[in-house]
Amino acid sequence: MHPGIHAQRTPDKPAVIMASGATVTYAELDRRANRAAHLLHSLGLRPGDHVAWQVGNQPEFFDLVWAAHRSGLWYTTISTRLGPEETAYIVDDCAARVFVAGADMTTTLGGLGDVSAARFVLGGQAPGWESWDRAVAAQPDTPLAEMVGGDDLLYSSGTTGRPKGVERASGDTDLDQPDGVTALAQLMFGFDSDTVYLSPAPLYHAAPLRFTRAVHRLGGTVVQMERFDPVEYLRLIEKYSVTATQLVPTMFVRMLKLDPGERARFDVSSLRAAIHAAAPCPVPIKQQMIEWWGPVIWEYYAGTEGNGMVLCNSEQWLTHPGTVGQSINARVHILDADGNEVPPGAPGAIYFESAADFRYRNDPDKTASAHTAQGWSTLGDIGYVDEEGWLFLTDRKANMIISGGVNIYPQEAENLLTLHPKVADVAVFGVPNEEMGEEVKAVVEPAAGVTAGPDLEDELIAYCRQHLAGYKCPRSIDFQAQLPREANGKLYKRLLKDRYWEGHASRIV
């Protein structure tokens, strides 16, 4: 189940249609992926080795996926929003032997510094970088003599302030068998060779990467947006008779804010499955979406770690508003702070009991903290199950901010701002944002003798943006004479956050 099979059966069928109009057939995708695989092989990469890339939503992204996936390689897709320091850390931490950056990644190309990987630029030129396009064009377009399945090794930020790679116990080593996401897509969402899947999100995220990969395994067509726009998204559904898609709640919000007449211009009746996750969806928003699109909306709760999943369809959600679903592949345990199970309706830490296993790369302490003595594992979220086993989230990962479906861990910004000479103490957390769900806020205790005000706010935000991706940095900073800390140093962040959430019934409705 890979594009090479479909290249033989349906060579002229579109594998990828970009929103801008460029189309790649299965025959073309197969040839391009083969050339890329041969290039990686010629550079000495063998099954079990690592490759990484920082490439935007463009056809070549899929060339890289299938080159690595059919070469038995671990591959890391890096956010195009990260700066050179963060990118270099991931490239080295995942032990990538080859790193490919898009020509538009100017900060990476200009400031990556020394990394151990061979460096290639895709779609352009840069001093000190080899041309991926020139190198790959010289390779044969026939398959490798031996194709072995590889898998992704994706990074998500950690509360320690550094991104951590999620290593699952076993990779997708059998190209002829469906992986977990492909099986889910077939059994629950009805994906098959006739699927037309609209992908509006950055491909470096786990869900867009894995769902588009599933579509290609099954021989369907991926319609890929370069970036999300609500009107363009609706237009593409109608134009290509899209049958399936995956979104985040922020996209729902942006579409619902369109003029009703404009929304009504587009025919979305071809949709059979609209899947959402990544962030909690307010109950009224989801109700409006189901009224508009009909009972085609699915919701799941899971993580890159792959340790468990809960799922619900529209009918189930309507009878249990606010739920994220029931478990489909694991037993859910809700534990209190002492590790004891709590009764239905009582909130606690959510743990999955399943055969799946994972670890955080090069971080045994973080790995251990995510597991119980019984081997159950958590994504760090808080919630409860009702008497029927429906899961409801009541809080998010400790201190995590979810803005537009993107997970942001404030520890990175806190650690950085703490180093600034004009900062005595700092807390970073999420505050309400109507469109994005949350935005990043900082509260700073100025150092002695430092005057708080707009000039200091501008200086600290600029300082943060010099070292971190912009979306991780505070959009605004307030000042306080002293932050509420315990004698042992524990920060009562809740005391700070509550005043910003006053008047909001809940962060998760």
Summary of the structure (lengths in Angstrom):
residues: 509
radius of gyration: 23.1
end to end distance: 40.2
largest distance: 73.1
contacts: 1706
relative contact order: 0.09
helix: 31%
strand: 26%
